[in-house]
Amino acid sequence: MKTCLLWFRNNLRLSDNLPVYHAYQHYDQVIPVYLYPTQYAEHPSGNFPWGEHKQTFVTQSVASLSLLIEVHGSSLLVDENEGTIVERLCALVAMYEVDAIVGPTEPACNEQMEELALDQWAAERNIETNWFEERTLFEQHQLPFELADLPQSFTPFRKKLEKYSQPAAALPEPSLTPSPVLSAPWTPIAHASLDERSAHPYQGGIRAAWDRLDHYLWDTEHITTYKETRNGMLGADFSSKFSAFLAIGCISTREIYAEIKRFEHQITSNESTYWLYFELLWREYFQWIARKHGRDLFLQGGLQPTKPKKNFRNKHFEMWKNGTTGDPLVDANMIELAATGFMSNRGRQNVASYLVHDLHLDWRYGAAWFEAMLVDHDPASNYGNWLYIAGVGNDPRPFRKFNTSFQAERYDPKGEYVNTWLD
């Protein structure tokens, strides 16, 4: 009888989840496990602890998965012990004497290093390791180019995918077998209160993800005006708000893609419905950029050979972080982030530009702060976008500065957003 440890990482669902599907198809016994990651974001001078909203959203999502696994007759082992992910996972493998580790592969370098370390440790003990792609619309073998030949800018990447590739159908939930390990009762504590001004008033979890998808597409048909409203900053429905659920895998990109296509077939197809798919392709691009470039994604010089001048003034960074720069648009967005764990895409571009081009600070400090605070933090998208603003990404125009006064006049002409958060 073969037993595997099924490791959940940022894939907190059962449907369209290749490692889950593989585990229950190929092993007699499956032990589902989730290990809480170390809750800090690394940056050049230390670590930022996770914000309470990010902690709460992750905890709610793990609780949702745990409940669903119980409904299917199994149980999720939740590990909150001290130590590195690799140390703790190896201890569980040894404790339960399993034959294999099955899990999702991640694109960013730290997670790739975890997989490599586990491969080496397991190989010495004749334990199998199996890593499966589940984070992207396309698997690597579906790409119409080798990873080494990944286009250097988004447009040719998108055009080649649209011409030569088609996302595979989403996988159904597998039938689960009972876990041989009786996990201790786990009672999650959601400790962040909801700010009534929040544009992201959502709990984490599988059901919440599908409720949001149903609301944005079928209940309100807001998807049909997405392209016109996506630069908004106030309210829940100016954009899809799928990103947090995608970041930790409460729903998959292929499931969202399938619903968009079904909506287009049954209701209507227009530029806005396409544009939501367009944004999924941007996310896709960043995932493959992260996998191709590895550690370079997190270096000051990014993907460019020239290294920018180091600069850090703690006083200026604290002003930016706390929303006390004196720039109304920047401060309102940073206060929203602290109060809710969310910020609009328009806001992110402006505050990132301000840190890099007005305060002349190392972009990595801003990226690390976003990593700690954002409920929808995804390493590939977050660091990829920061590289872009800093001019050290794939499209290396050296000076991508946003005029925050002009941006406020264009996107918040009546001052409603700024007044909401600065009052």
Secondary structure, DSSP 8 states (H G I E B T S, - for coil): --EEEEEESS---STT-HHHHHHHHH-SEEEEEEE----EEEETTEEEE--HHHHHHHHHHHHHHHHHHHHTT---EEE--SS-HHHHHHHHHHHHT-SEEEEE--SSHHHHHHHHHHHHHHHTTT-EEEEE--SSSS-GGGSSS-GGG--SSHHHHHHHHHHH---------------SS--------------TT-S-----SHHHHHHHHHIIIIIS-GGGGHHHHTT--SSSSSS---HHHHHTTSS-HHHHHHHHHHHHHHT---HHHHHHHHHHHHHHHHHHHHHHHGGGGGSTTTTSSS-------HHHHHHHHHT-SS-HHHHHHHHHHHHHS---HHHHHHHHHIIIIIS---HHHHHHHHHHH-TT--HHHHHHHHHHHHT-SSS--S-----HHHHHHHH-TT-HHHHHHH-
